[in-house]
Amino acid sequence: MKVRMLILLLASHLSVGAVGFAVGIYALPILIAPPPPSETEIQAMSAQASFTAEFKKDLQDSDAFHWGEGQVTIGSQYITFTGELAPGPDYKLYLSPEFVETEADFNRLKSSMTRVGDVKTFNNFVVELSVDVNPSQYTSVIVWCETFGEFITAAKYR
């Protein structure tokens, strides 16, 4: 009876520990995220935008934990987003020469993409473009979770 109780206690504690770890991975980015840019800041930065597009929830590899929804603007200096992303760690913003909506396509085309910067907020964001990045050489903008290799969302702007 003691061995059975020990195994049961060990299994229950490991299960609770695993659930706590998973909740921590999900909650940590939300807890440490900086405040999102205001609507006024986004409007000012998106005024010079050359392109607009829309992130949608219904893309092929988007799911309940990996999605984005809202309007994205692409200019010569900034990429802005007004909307909401599913929270997660280590989001990166890419410009791609082709529209992708699957992890397989992203990985296939990653070498031809340009990583623009980090996405640190989940309600609205502004990412500054490097002077050597020309958005007109690309057609799509993609949010990708680098740590877990997860497709979040994408939008075609040209």
NORNOR-V814484 format. One record per residue. N is the residue number from 1. RES is the residue in one letter. SS is DSSP state (@ for helix, = for strand, . for the rest). PSI is psi in radians with two decimals (none if undefined). D_FIRST is the distance of its C-alpha to the first C-alpha in whole Angstrom. Layout:
n=<N:N>
res=<RES:RES>
ss=<SS:SS>
psi=<PSI:PSI>
d_first=<D_FIRST:D_FIRST>
This chain:
n=<1:2:3:4:5:6:7:8:9:10:11:12:13:14:15:16:17:18:19:20:21:22:23:24:25:26:27:28:29:30:31:32:33:34:35:36:37:38:39:40:41:42:43:44:45:46:47:48:49:50:51:52:53:54:55:56:57:58:59:60:61:62:63:64:65:66:67:68:69:70:71:72:73:74:75:76:77:78:79:80:81:82:83:84:85:86:87:88:89:90:91:92:93:94:95:96:97:98:99:100:101:102:103:104:105:106:107:108:109:110:111:112:113:114:115:116:117:118:119:120:121:122:123:124:125:126:127:128:129:130:131:132:133:134:135:136:137:138:139:140:141:142:143:144:145:146:147:148:149:150:151:152:153:154:155:156:157:158>
res=<M:K:V:R:M:L:I:L:L:L:A:S:H:L:S:V:G:A:V:G:F:A:V:G:I:Y:A:L:P:I:L:I:A:P:P:P:P:S:E:T:E:I:Q:A:M:S:A:Q:A:S:F:T:A:E:F:K:K:D:L:Q:D:S:D:A:F:H:W:G:E:G:Q:V:T:I:G:S:Q:Y:I:T:F:T:G:E:L:A:P:G:P:D:Y:K:L:Y:L:S:P:E:F:V:E:T:E:A:D:F:N:R:L:K:S:S:M:T:R:V:G:D:V:K:T:F:N:N:F:V:V:E:L:S:V:D:V:N:P:S:Q:Y:T:S:V:I:V:W:C:E:T:F:G:E:F:I:T:A:A:K:Y:R>
ss=<.:@:@:@:@:@:@:@:@:@:@:@:@:@:@:@:@:@:@:@:@:@:@:@:@:@:@:@:@:@:@:@:.:.:.:.:.:.:@:@:@:@:@:@:@:@:.:.:.:.:=:=:=:=:=:.:.:.:.:.:.:.:=:.:.:=:.:=:=:=:=:=:=:=:.:.:.:=:=:=:=:=:=:=:=:.:.:.:.:.:=:=:=:=:=:=:.:.:.:.:.:.:@:@:@:@:@:@:@:@:@:@:.:=:=:=:=:=:=:.:.:.:=:=:=:=:=:=:.:.:.:.:.:.:@:@:@:.:.:=:=:=:=:=:=:.:.:.:.:=:=:=:=:=:=:=:.:.>
psi=<-0.64:-0.68:-0.74:-0.74:-0.71:-0.77:-0.73:-0.77:-0.75:-0.79:-0.75:-0.71:-0.69:-0.67:-0.82:-0.70:-0.73:-0.73:-0.76:-0.69:-0.78:-0.74:-0.66:-0.74:-0.69:-0.72:-0.51:-0.83:-0.58:-0.73:-0.58:0.01:2.41:2.90:2.47:2.74:2.64:2.86:-0.65:-0.78:-0.77:-0.75:-0.72:-0.74:-0.48:-0.08:-0.54:0.18:2.43:-0.43:2.62:2.67:3.11:2.22:2.35:2.61:-0.37:0.53:2.80:-0.86:0.13:2.55:-2.90:-0.43:-0.16:1.68:2.88:2.60:2.15:-3.04:2.36:2.40:2.49:2.11:-3.01:-0.35:-0.49:2.65:2.16:2.71:2.28:1.96:-2.59:2.42:2.57:2.32:2.57:2.96:2.64:0.82:2.39:2.59:2.25:2.64:2.37:2.54:-0.22:2.59:2.34:2.62:0.34:2.72:-0.67:-0.79:-0.69:-0.88:-0.61:-0.67:-0.02:-0.65:-0.36:0.00:2.87:2.18:2.10:-0.75:-2.99:2.52:1.99:-0.11:2.75:-0.17:1.81:2.54:2.80:2.21:2.19:2.41:2.46:2.64:-0.38:0.07:2.17:1.83:-0.42:-0.16:-0.06:2.99:-0.31:2.70:2.40:2.42:2.23:2.42:1.85:-0.74:-0.77:0.02:0.78:2.32:2.29:-1.06:2.92:2.78:2.43:2.17:-0.18:none>
d_first=<0:4:6:5:6:9:10:11:12:14:15:16:18:20:21:23:24:26:27:29:30:32:33:34:36:38:39:40:43:44:43:46:48:52:54:55:59:61:63:66:65:64:67:69:68:68:71:72:70:72:69:66:63:60:57:55:51:52:52:51:48:47:44:43:42:45:48:51:54:57:61:61:65:66:69:70:68:65:63:62:59:59:56:52:50:46:45:43:44:46:49:52:55:57:61:61:64:62:60:56:53:51:49:50:54:53:52:55:57:56:58:61:60:60:58:59:57:54:53:51:51:50:53:56:57:60:60:63:65:66:70:69:67:69:68:70:69:66:65:62:59:56:53:50:47:47:44:42:45:45:48:49:52:56:59:62:65:68>
